Amino acid sequence: MADETPVIGDGVVTIPVEPVKEKKMPMDLPDSVGQLMMTETAGNIQGSNRNGRAVADIAMGALQATIVSNHAEVGLLEGRTASGIYATPIAGPVNAQGPAGT
């Protein structure tokens, strides 16, 4: 195919293609700068992940501490229930009878 001129009616479609020009960036970074930026970016991502896990750990610790403190405080109703379960006597003024069985 020495002749690249299209011939009408030959059954072949010829599309003229111009050579591709190599595009250059307006500013080219040296390899060392690009590598340094990639290293710093990876470090920042890891640091951000670490900080996120630390915040989640703090939140879970606060939640667990709240649960523990809520169960550690025994209120009036819980005290009466525990007393009934353990069959321990409750102090005097809680029974419905008045003084001397009245």
Secondary structure, DSSP 8 states (H G I E B T S, - for coil): ----S--TTSS--------------SS---HHHHHHHHHHHHHHHHHHHHHHHHHHHHHHHHHHHHHHHHHHS--HHHHHHHHHHHT----GGGSS--GGG-
